[in-house]
C-alpha cells in the first residue's frame, strides 16, 4: 500500500493528509504558495500513484479558507484525478467545506462541482 502523505500547514500552504490506509484525504487551510506547481506536484503525483490501486471508496475533503489562482488550477487537476477514479468504476466523493457566510468559497465550490 502507498505511504501516506502528510504536510503540516503554513501561513501560505494548506494542511495535507492523504492516507490510503485510514481512507483519509484532506486538504485544509489557506493555499497561496508562491509556486503552486512546486507545492502541489508531490500531492498530484501521490494521488496518481494512489489511483493505480485505490481504496473501495475515496473521500476527498477540501476546506480552503483562501486560495490563489495557481492553487485553483491545481485543485481542479486533483478533482480531475478523482473524476478519473469514478470513470474507472470506483466510488469517490468530494466534500467542499466552507465557513458559513463565505460566499466566495461557496461559489468556488459550485464552480468545482
N, C-alpha and C positions, 0 to 999 in steps of 0.2 A: 504494500500500500504506500502511496505517496506521502512523504513527510508533510507536516503541517507548515504553513507559512504564517508567521506572527510578526507584525511590525507595530511597535509602540507609536502612539500618536505624537506629533509635534505640533507646534503652532501652525505650520503650513501644510502638514500632511495628516491624513486620517489614520485611525487605528485599523489594522488589517488582521483578521483572524480567519484563515482558511484552514480548516481542519476536517479532512475527509472522514477520519475515524470517528470523530464526535459529530459528524454531519453538521458542522457549523461553518458558515461562510458569511462573514460580516465585514462591512466597510462603513466606518463611523467616524464622524468628526468634521474637520474642515479640510478642504482639498484645494490648495492653490500653490503647489510647488513651482519653483522657478522653471524646472524642466519636467513637465508632466510625463514625457516619454521615458525619461530615466527612472522616475519613481514607479510608474505603472508597468514597465516592462517585465519585472520579475513576477508581478501579480498575474499578468496575462499569460506569461509562459507557464506559471504554476497551474493556472486554470486549464490551459490547453493540455498539459500533461494529465491532469485530473480527468479530463474529458475522455481520455482513452479507456478508463476503467472507473466510471462514476459510481456514486452511491445509488441505492434504489431510488432515492428522492434527493434532489438538490434544492435546498432552501437558501437563497441568497438574500441577505438583509442589508439594505443600503439606507444609511441615515446620515446624510451630509448636510451640515448646517450652512456651509458656504462652499462654493466651488467655482473655479475659473473656467474659461472656455476650453483650455487644454485638458482639464480634468473631465469635462463633459464628453469630449471625444473619446477618451479612454474608457469612461463608464459605458458609453454606447458600445464600444468594442467588447467589453465584458458582457453586456446584455446580448450581443450577437452570439457570443460563445454559449450562453445559456440557451438561446433560441436553437442553436445547432444541436444541443443535447436533446431538446424537445423534439426536433425534427427527426432525430435518430431513434425516437421512441422511448426516451427516458422521461421520468416525471421531474418537473422543475417548477419552482415558484420563486418569484422575485417580490420582495416586500419593500416598498419605498416608504420610509418613515420620515416624518417632518413634524416640527413643533406647531401646535395649534396657533393659527393666525399667520403662519409663514406662507403667504400666498405665492411668493416666488418659487419656493421649494415645491409647493403643491403643484403649481403649473408645470414645473420642470418634470415632476413625476408623471404627470399626464402626458407630456411630450414623449418621455421614455416609453410609456405604455404603448 
